[in-house]
C-alpha cells in the first residue's frame, strides 16, 4: 500500500481552496493576447488573470471529400499566425434525440400491456439536455474540418515549465460532444491553489457515422475507428508540441467520461496495447468516468452491416461503389442519411449504431479479449460510476413488466450472439421488485411504466457500472501489481424528487462547472489532481479520506453530497458474476 497523507476536512488546504474567490467575470472577459510558437506556426491565444487559452488548434488535415471516414492525415499545411482565441468548431453530431424512434417499432416482438402509450417527450428532452450538457454539445457551428485540440494553462507558464498534462476526451455516446463545451479554468485554478499546476488539453474527434461507420466496406479499405485514431493523433500532437506550452509530454494522463471513458480504455488496448510514439509512451495514467470495457462484435458484424446498409439506402447510395457515393455527398445531405438511425435517447437506447468495433488492425479484437490477453498499456488507473447510470436511457421502452419482455428487447437490440437461455439467465439475476431498481433507494417512486426501474438497472450495469467491476477484475487477474482505484458517486440522491437519481453525466457538472465550495467538487478535483501529479490520488494535497487501491479489498470511494466514505464493491454481485463469466456472449 502506498503511503498517503490523510487529514480531516477541517485542516490543511481544503478550507483555503474552498474559500478562495474565483476571478471576476470582468477580469476574465478582458483577455490579453499571448502567443506560443510550434512547428506548424505561431498560435495566438488569450490570457486572463489566471489562465491562458488556445482554442481549436488543427492537428490534422480536414477529413472531407475523399478523407471522409478515413484515418486522420497529419496536418500538412503551415498555420502561419493562427488565431486560437475563438471557439473551436464541433465535429458534426450523430443522432441523439430522434423523435421518430421513441416508440417500439411496428414489428416489436412484445405486445405493450394496455396498448402503446404516447412517449414522454418532456422527460426525454430533459434526459437529452443532460446528456448534451455532459458531452459539451453546444449550438455553435459544426464543421467536418474539426480535428483540433484546445489547450489551457496557468497564466504566466512558459515553455520548459514541465507541467503534467491532463488530456480530456469528451463523452456523448459516440454521437455527440465537442471541446468547446469544456472550460478547464476552474480545474486549473484549483491546481494552482494546491500548488500543483498543470496543462489541460481537450481533443475534438469525429463522432457518429463520420468517426465510427461500421460495415464490410469500411473494413475492407482499412478505415475503421477513425474517431479513435483522431484521439490518438491528438495525443501525438501533445507529444510533439506540448513542451512549447509548458507541458511535459512524459507526464500525460488521459481522462474521459462516458464514451470518452470507453475511448480511454480503447486507447489502452489500441494496437494491442502499443501506446508509444517516436519511442516514448504517449501517456502514463488514465481516468475513466462512467466507461471502461465495452464488449463488441467486429466492424463487419451483421448489426454493423445493417447500419451501413441503412445509411447508404437513406443517402441514395445503394450503388456498386457506395463509399465513393457517400463521400461525394454534401455534408448536410450525408448528415440526414447518417442520422436517420435511432439516437441514444430512444427506444433502442444504448444499443448504439455507431461505436468502436474490432477492425483487425487498430482494434484487433474486442477490448475484453485484449485485456484478458494482457494486450493493454499498463498504467495506473482510476475508474468509477454514478449510482444511477441507466435512468437517462430507460424512458421510452414503455413496458418491461416481465422477464420475457426484457429478454426479447435485449436479444433484439443488444446481445445478438447470445442464446435466449443465456439472456434469460442474466435477466433473472435482477430483482423484479420495484424498490430494487434504479434510481436506487427510492422505494416505489419513479416506476413510470412497468419494469422501468429494472431495465434502468440492467442498462446502466451492462454499459457503465458492473462492467467497470468486470474490467477491474480482469486487470487484477492479468496484472496484480497494477495500481487501480475505483469510486461510486451518490451526491445527487433524492428519494422524492430525484427522477434520474445521481444520473449518468452528473460528474461533469460537479468537476467542471461548480465552485470548490461544493464538497464533491473540491473532493473530486483534489483526488484527480493528486493522481495527475503523483500517480496516486492520496499523495499531494491532503484529502479527507484515504482511498485504498481496488485490489486491496475491493472498496470504492463513495463521493457523497457532504462527506465521503468507503463502500464495498459487492452490490448486485450475482449480476456481476454472470457478466464476468459470460462476457464473450454479452457483446454489442
C-alpha positions in Angstrom: 0.0 0.0 0.0 1.4 3.4 -1.0 1.9 6.0 1.7 -0.8 8.7 1.6 -1.4 11.9 3.5 -4.9 12.0 5.1 -6.5 14.5 7.3 -9.8 15.8 8.4 -11.7 18.3 6.2 -11.1 20.9 8.8 -7.3 21.1 8.3 -4.9 21.6 5.5 -5.6 23.2 2.2 -9.2 22.3 1.8 -10.8 25.2 3.5 -8.4 27.6 1.9 -9.3 26.4 -1.5 -13.0 26.3 -0.8 -12.9 29.9 0.4 -10.8 31.3 -2.3 -12.7 33.7 -4.5 -12.9 33.0 -8.2 -11.6 35.7 -10.6 -14.3 38.1 -11.5 -16.2 37.7 -14.8 -15.0 41.1 -15.8 -11.4 40.1 -15.3 -11.9 37.0 -17.5 -13.6 39.0 -20.2 -10.7 41.4 -20.6 -8.4 38.9 -22.2 -5.0 39.9 -23.5 -3.1 38.2 -26.3 -0.5 35.5 -25.7 1.5 33.6 -28.3 3.2 30.2 -28.5 5.4 29.1 -31.4 5.2 25.4 -32.5 6.5 23.7 -35.6 3.3 24.4 -37.6 3.1 28.1 -36.8 2.6 30.8 -34.2 -0.5 30.2 -32.0 -2.4 33.3 -30.8 -4.3 32.7 -27.6 -6.0 34.8 -24.9 -4.8 35.4 -21.4 -7.0 36.1 -18.3 -5.8 36.7 -14.8 -5.4 33.0 -14.1 -5.5 31.0 -17.4 -4.1 31.2 -20.9 -6.4 29.7 -23.5 -5.7 28.4 -27.0 -8.8 27.1 -28.8 -9.2 24.9 -31.9 -5.6 24.3 -33.0 -5.6 22.0 -36.0 -3.6 18.7 -35.7 -4.9 17.1 -39.0 -5.9 17.9 -42.5 -9.7 18.4 -42.9 -11.3 15.0 -43.1 -13.5 16.0 -46.0 -14.3 14.6 -49.5 -12.2 11.5 -50.1 -10.9 11.7 -46.5 -14.4 11.3 -45.0 -14.4 8.1 -42.9 -10.7 7.6 -43.4 -8.0 7.7 -40.7 -6.8 11.2 -40.0 -4.0 12.7 -42.0 -1.4 14.6 -40.0 -1.6 18.4 -40.6 0.3 19.1 -43.9 0.0 22.9 -44.1 1.7 25.7 -42.3 -0.6 27.6 -40.0 1.3 30.8 -40.1 -0.1 33.0 -37.3 -3.1 31.1 -36.2 -5.9 32.8 -34.2 -6.9 30.4 -31.4 -8.9 33.0 -29.5 -12.3 31.9 -30.8 -14.5 28.9 -30.3 -13.4 25.5 -31.7 -15.8 24.2 -34.3 -17.5 20.9 -33.2 -17.5 17.9 -35.4 -20.9 17.0 -37.0 -23.1 15.2 -34.5 -24.9 11.9 -34.9 -28.4 11.0 -33.8 -29.0 11.9 -30.1 -32.8 12.5 -29.6 -34.7 11.1 -32.6 -38.4 11.7 -32.4 -39.3 9.0 -34.9 -37.6 6.3 -32.8 -39.2 7.0 -29.4 -41.8 4.1 -29.6 -41.3 0.4 -30.2 -41.2 -0.4 -34.0 -44.3 -1.9 -35.6 -42.6 -5.4 -35.6 -41.6 -5.3 -32.0 -41.5 -8.8 -30.6 -43.5 -8.0 -27.4 -47.0 -6.6 -27.1 -47.4 -3.5 -25.0 -49.6 -4.0 -22.0 -52.6 -1.7 -22.2 -51.6 -0.5 -25.7 -49.0 1.9 -26.9 -48.7 5.0 -24.8 -47.6 8.4 -26.0 -43.9 8.8 -25.5 -42.8 11.0 -22.6 -41.3 13.8 -24.6 -40.8 16.1 -21.7 -38.7 13.6 -19.7 -36.9 12.5 -22.9 -36.0 16.1 -23.7 -34.7 16.6 -20.2 -32.6 13.5 -20.5 -31.2 14.6 -23.9 -30.4 18.0 -22.4 -28.4 16.4 -19.5 -26.6 14.1 -22.0 -25.7 17.0 -24.3 -24.6 19.2 -21.5 -22.3 16.4 -20.1 -20.9 15.9 -23.6 -20.2 19.6 -24.1 -22.6 19.7 -27.0 -23.2 23.3 -28.0 -25.2 25.2 -30.6 -22.1 26.7 -32.1 -21.1 26.0 -35.7 -20.1 22.5 -36.6 -17.8 21.5 -39.4 -16.2 18.5 -40.9 -12.9 20.5 -40.6 -12.9 19.9 -36.8 -9.8 17.9 -35.9 -8.4 20.3 -33.3 -7.1 20.5 -29.8 -7.7 23.2 -27.3 -5.0 24.0 -24.7 -5.3 25.8 -21.3 -2.5 26.5 -18.9 -2.0 28.6 -15.7 -1.3 32.2 -16.7 2.4 33.0 -17.0 3.6 29.5 -17.6 6.2 29.4 -20.4 7.9 26.8 -22.5 10.1 24.4 -20.4 7.9 24.5 -17.2 7.5 20.8 -17.4 3.9 20.6 -16.1 1.8 17.4 -16.1 -0.8 17.3 -18.8 -4.5 16.3 -18.4 -5.8 15.1 -21.8 -9.6 15.3 -21.9 -11.8 13.1 -24.2 -15.4 14.2 -24.1 -18.4 11.8 -24.0 -21.7 11.8 -25.8 -22.4 8.3 -26.8 -20.1 8.4 -29.8 -22.7 10.6 -31.5 -22.1 14.0 -29.9 -19.9 16.2 -27.9 -17.2 18.9 -28.5 -14.3 20.5 -26.8 -16.0 23.9 -26.9 -18.3 22.8 -24.0 -15.4 22.2 -21.6 -13.6 25.0 -19.9 -10.7 23.8 -17.7 -10.4 27.1 -15.9 -11.8 26.0 -12.5 -9.7 22.8 -12.6 -6.6 24.8 -13.4 -7.3 27.4 -10.7 -7.7 24.5 -8.2 -4.4 23.0 -9.2 -2.7 26.4 -8.8 -4.2 26.8 -5.3 -3.0 23.3 -4.4 0.5 24.3 -5.7 0.0 21.5 -8.3 -0.2 23.4 -11.6 -0.9 21.5 -14.9 -1.9 21.9 -18.6 -5.4 21.0 -19.7 -5.8 19.7 -23.3 -9.1 18.7 -24.9 -9.3 16.9 -28.2 -12.0 17.1 -30.9 -12.7 13.8 -32.7 -15.2 12.6 -35.3 -18.4 11.0 -33.9 -21.4 9.3 -35.4 -21.0 8.0 -38.9 -18.1 10.3 -39.6 -15.9 8.7 -37.0 -17.4 5.2 -36.4 -19.1 4.0 -39.5 -19.3 0.1 -39.5 -19.6 -2.3 -42.3 -17.5 -4.6 -44.5 -16.9 -1.7 -47.0 -15.2 0.3 -44.3 -13.3 -2.7 -43.0 -12.0 -3.7 -46.4 -10.5 -0.3 -47.1 -8.9 0.0 -43.6 -11.0 3.0 -42.5 -12.5 1.6 -39.2 -12.5 3.5 -35.9 -11.4 6.8 -37.4 -12.6 8.6 -34.3 -10.2 6.6 -32.1 -7.4 7.4 -34.5 -8.3 11.1 -34.2 -7.9 10.9 -30.5 -4.6 9.0 -30.9 -3.3 11.7 -33.3 -4.3 14.3 -30.8 -2.1 12.6 -28.2 0.7 12.6 -30.8 0.3 16.3 -31.2 0.7 16.7 -27.5 3.9 14.7 -27.6 5.2 16.9 -30.4 4.1 20.3 -29.2 3.1 20.5 -25.5 6.6 21.5 -24.3 6.1 24.8 -26.1 3.1 25.5 -23.9 4.9 24.5 -20.7 3.8 20.9 -20.5 5.8 17.6 -20.1 4.9 15.0 -22.8 6.2 12.3 -20.4 3.6 13.2 -17.8 0.3 12.9 -19.7 -2.9 11.5 -18.1 -5.8 10.6 -20.4 -9.2 11.4 -18.9 -12.6 10.6 -20.3 -16.3 10.5 -19.4 -18.9 8.2 -20.8 -17.9 7.3 -24.4 -14.8 9.4 -23.6 -14.0 6.9 -20.8 -14.8 4.0 -23.2 -12.4 5.7 -25.6 -9.8 6.0 -22.9 -9.9 2.2 -22.4 -9.7 1.8 -26.2 -6.6 3.9 -26.2 -5.2 1.4 -23.6 -5.8 -1.5 -26.0 -5.2 0.1 -29.4 -2.6 -1.6 -31.4 -2.6 -4.5 -28.9 -1.5 -2.1 -26.1 1.2 -0.2 -28.0 0.8 3.4 -26.8 4.3 4.5 -28.0 5.2 7.3 -30.4 8.7 8.0 -31.5 9.9 5.5 -28.9 8.1 7.1 -25.9 4.9 6.4 -24.1 2.0 8.8 -25.1 0.5 8.7 -21.6 1.4 7.4 -18.2 -2.0 7.2 -16.5 -5.8 7.0 -17.2 -9.0 8.2 -15.6 -12.3 6.6 -16.7 -15.6 8.2 -15.5 -18.6 6.0 -16.4 -17.0 3.8 -19.0 -14.4 1.1 -19.4 -14.5 -2.2 -21.4 -17.3 -2.4 -23.9 -17.5 -6.0 -25.3 -18.3 -5.7 -29.1 -18.6 -7.7 -32.2 -16.4 -6.9 -35.3 -16.8 -4.0 -37.7 -18.5 -6.2 -40.3 -20.9 -8.0 -37.9 -24.5 -8.1 -39.0 -25.5 -5.3 -36.8 -22.7 -3.1 -38.2 -23.6 -4.1 -41.8 -27.2 -3.3 -41.2 -26.2 0.2 -40.0 -24.1 0.8 -43.1 -26.7 -0.5 -45.4 -29.4 1.7 -43.8 -27.3 4.8 -44.3 -26.4 4.1 -47.9 -30.1 3.5 -48.7 -31.2 6.6 -47.0 -28.5 8.5 -48.9 -29.5 7.1 -52.2 -26.1 5.4 -52.4 -27.2 1.8 -52.9 -24.7 1.5 -55.8 -21.6 -0.5 -56.7 -19.2 2.0 -55.1 -21.3 3.1 -52.2 -18.4 4.6 -50.3 -17.5 6.9 -53.1 -21.1 7.9 -53.3 -21.3 8.7 -49.6 -18.1 10.7 -49.8 -19.5 12.7 -52.7 -22.5 13.9 -50.7 -22.7 17.4 -49.3 -22.2 17.2 -45.6 -25.8 18.3 -44.9 -27.2 15.6 -47.1 -24.9 13.0 -45.6 -25.9 14.0 -42.1 -29.6 13.5 -42.9 -28.9 9.9 -44.0 -26.4 9.1 -41.2 -28.8 10.5 -38.6 -31.8 8.6 -39.8 -30.9 5.8 -37.4 -32.1 5.7 -33.8 -30.5 8.1 -31.4 -29.2 7.4 -28.0 -32.3 8.8 -26.3 -34.8 6.5 -28.0 -36.5 3.1 -27.7 -33.3 1.4 -28.8 -31.3 3.5 -26.3 -27.8 2.3 -25.6 -27.8 -0.3 -28.4 -25.7 2.2 -30.4 -25.4 2.3 -34.1 -22.0 4.0 -34.0 -19.3 2.9 -31.7 -15.7 1.4 -31.8 -15.7 -2.2 -33.2 -12.7 -4.5 -33.9 -11.2 -4.0 -37.3 -8.3 -6.4 -37.0 -5.6 -3.7 -37.2 -6.2 -0.7 -35.0 -8.5 -2.6 -32.6 -7.5 -6.2 -33.2 -10.3 -7.8 -31.0 -13.0 -7.0 -28.5 -11.4 -4.9 -25.6 -12.3 -7.7 -23.1 -10.3 -10.2 -25.1 -7.4 -7.9 -25.4 -7.4 -7.1 -21.7 -7.5 -10.8 -20.8 -4.5 -11.4 -23.0 -2.6 -8.6 -21.3 -2.6 -6.5 -24.5 -3.1 -3.2 -22.9 -0.9 -0.2 -21.8 -0.1 -1.0 -18.2 -0.5 2.3 -16.4 -2.2 3.5 -13.1 -5.9 4.0 -13.5 -9.0 5.4 -11.8 -12.4 4.0 -12.8 -15.8 4.9 -11.4 -19.5 5.4 -11.8 -22.6 7.4 -10.9 -25.1 5.5 -8.8 -27.9 5.6 -11.4 -26.2 5.2 -14.8 -29.2 3.8 -16.6 -32.0 6.2 -15.8 -31.4 8.6 -18.7 -31.7 5.7 -21.1 -34.8 3.9 -19.9 -37.5 6.4 -20.7 -39.1 5.0 -23.9 -39.1 1.2 -23.5 -42.7 1.5 -22.2 -43.4 -2.0 -20.9 -40.7 -4.2 -19.4 -43.1 -5.9 -17.0 -41.8 -9.4 -17.4 -38.5 -11.2 -17.7 -39.6 -12.5 -21.1 -40.2 -9.0 -22.4 -36.8 -7.8 -21.2 -35.1 -10.8 -22.7 -36.7 -10.2 -26.1 -35.7 -6.5 -26.0 -32.1 -7.2 -25.1 -31.8 -10.1 -27.6 -33.1 -8.0 -30.4 -31.1 -4.8 -29.8 -28.1 -5.7 -27.6 -26.9 -9.3 -27.4 -27.2 -10.7 -30.9 -24.9 -13.7 -30.4 -26.3 -14.8 -27.0 -28.9 -17.5 -26.8 -32.3 -16.8 -25.3 -31.4 -19.0 -22.4 -28.2 -17.0 -21.7 -30.0 -13.7 -21.8 -32.8 -15.1 -19.6 -30.3 -16.3 -17.0 -28.7 -12.9 -17.0 -32.0 -11.0 -16.6 -33.1 -13.3 -13.8 -30.1 -12.1 -11.7 -32.0 -8.8 -11.4 -34.8 -8.5 -8.9 -38.3 -7.6 -10.3 -39.2 -5.7 -7.1 -39.6 -2.0 -7.8 -37.6 -0.8 -4.8 -34.5 -2.8 -6.1 -34.4 -0.9 -9.3 -32.8 2.4 -10.4 -32.9 5.2 -9.3 -31.8 3.1 -6.3 -33.0 3.6 -2.7 -36.2 5.3 -3.9 -38.7 2.7 -2.8 -41.8 2.6 -5.1 -41.1 6.0 -6.7 -40.4 6.7 -10.3 -41.7 3.5 -11.8 -43.4 5.3 -14.6 -44.1 2.2 -16.6 -43.9 -1.5 -15.6 -40.4 -2.7 -15.2 -38.8 0.7 -15.8 -36.5 0.6 -12.8 -35.4 -3.0 -13.5 -34.4 -2.2 -17.1 -32.7 1.0 -16.0 -30.6 -1.1 -13.6 -29.7 -3.6 -16.4 -28.8 -0.9 -19.0 -26.7 1.0 -16.5 -24.8 -2.1 -15.5 -24.0 -3.6 -18.9 -22.6 -0.3 -20.3 -21.3 1.6 -17.3 -21.5 0.2 -13.8 -21.0 -3.5 -13.3 -18.8 -3.7 -16.5 -16.5 -1.4 -14.6 -16.1 -4.1 -11.9 -15.6 -6.7 -14.6 -12.9 -4.5 -16.1 -11.1 -4.1 -12.8 -11.2 -7.8 -12.1 -9.8 -8.7 -15.5 -7.0 -6.1 -15.0 -6.3 -7.5 -11.5 -6.2 -11.1 -12.7 -3.8 -10.2 -15.5 -1.6 -7.7 -13.7 -1.9 -7.9 -9.9 0.8 -5.2 -9.5 -1.2 -2.6 -11.4 -2.4 0.4 -9.4 -6.1 0.9 -9.7 -8.6 3.0 -7.7 -12.4 2.9 -8.1 -15.2 5.2 -7.0 -19.0 5.5 -6.7 -20.9 8.8 -6.8 -24.2 9.3 -5.0 -24.2 13.0 -4.3 -27.5 13.7 -6.1 -29.5 11.2 -4.2 -33.1 12.4 -3.6 -35.8 9.7 -2.9 -38.7 12.1 -3.5 -37.8 14.4 -6.4 -34.7 12.7 -8.0 -36.3 11.3 -11.1 -32.9 10.4 -12.6 -31.0 9.9 -9.3 -27.3 10.5 -9.5 -27.5 10.1 -13.2 -25.0 9.4 -15.9 -23.1 12.6 -16.6 -23.6 14.1 -13.2 -19.9 14.2 -12.6 -19.2 16.6 -15.5 -21.2 19.4 -13.8 -19.5 18.6 -10.5 -15.9 18.6 -11.7 -16.0 21.2 -14.4 -18.7 23.8 -13.6 -19.3 24.0 -9.8 -17.2 26.0 -7.4 -15.0 24.5 -4.7 -17.5 25.4 -2.0 -19.4 22.3 -3.3 -18.0 19.4 -1.3 -17.9 16.7 -4.1 -16.3 19.3 -6.5 -13.4 20.1 -4.2 -13.0 16.5 -3.2 -13.0 15.1 -6.7 -10.7 17.7 -8.1 -8.3 17.2 -5.2 -8.0 13.4 -5.8 -7.7 13.8 -9.5 -5.1 16.5 -9.4 -3.1 14.4 -6.9 -3.3 11.5 -9.3 -2.2 13.6 -12.2 0.9 14.8 -10.4 1.8 11.8 -8.3 0.1 8.8 -9.9 -1.7 8.2 -6.6 -4.9 10.1 -5.6 -3.8 10.2 -1.9 -0.4 11.8 -2.4 -0.2 15.5 -2.7 -2.8 17.8 -1.3 -4.3 16.4 1.9 -7.7 14.8 1.5 -10.3 13.9 4.0 -10.2 10.1 3.5 -7.6 7.6 2.4 -8.6 6.0 -0.9 -7.4 2.4 -1.0 -6.5 0.6 -4.2 -9.3 -1.6 -5.5 -7.1 -4.7 -5.3 -6.7 -4.2 -1.6 -10.2 -5.2 -0.6 -12.5 -4.2 -3.5 -13.6 -1.0 -1.9 -15.0 2.1 -3.6 -14.5 5.7 -2.6 -18.1 6.8 -2.2 -18.5 10.5 -3.2 -21.4 11.9 -1.2 -23.0 15.3 -1.1 -21.5 16.3 2.3 -18.9 13.7 3.0 -17.0 10.7 1.5 -17.0 7.1 2.8 -15.8 3.7 1.7 -18.2 1.3 0.1 -17.8 -2.4 -0.6 -17.9 -3.1 -4.3 -20.2 -6.1 -4.0 -23.7 -4.8 -4.9 -25.7 -6.8 -7.4 -23.0 -9.4 -7.2 -24.9 -12.2 -8.9 -25.4 -10.0 -12.0 -21.7 -9.1 -11.9 -20.7 -12.7 -11.7 -22.8 -13.6 -14.7 -21.3 -10.8 -16.7 -17.8 -11.7 -15.8 -18.3 -15.4 -16.6 -20.2 -14.9 -19.8 -18.7 -11.7 -21.2 -18.0 -13.3 -24.6 -21.8 -13.8 -25.1 -22.8 -10.3 -23.9 -21.3 -8.4 -26.8 -22.9 -5.4 -28.6 
